[in-house]
Amino acid sequence: MPEATYTEVMLAVAQGFEIVAALVIAIGLIWATYFSLRTLVRTKKGDTAYKAMRQTFGGSLLLGLEILVAGDLIRTVAVEPDLDNVIVLGIIVLIRTFLSFSIEVEIDGVLPWRKALVSGATVMKRAKQQADDVEPD
């Protein structure tokens, strides 16, 4: 059985990051759906459930995007570190940074420099706490 080359191992590691990111987003969608439905049943308020869904799933998206950037970084730096790939990585990071920025503004409702930066996990935790604090009707 031939030994895997460094390039093959790094490609596998990058693919592992992509799989983890896809799982984080998929599981985040399932969790956000469950959580928002639970909030809707407890509060009977659609706007509260919608906000819980948006914040919880937005946090999952942020985390998934961060993991995808790590996978792209490994693929570019470790596998094919030529100028073209570095430029493509830069463009991908810019696009994902813009998406993360947009999602964060959408979740928090304020620009990041007006509020302390938070991670995706913090957003999800805050959404759960807010929904748990709401008294059922």
Beta strands, then each sheet from edge to edge (+ up, - down):
end
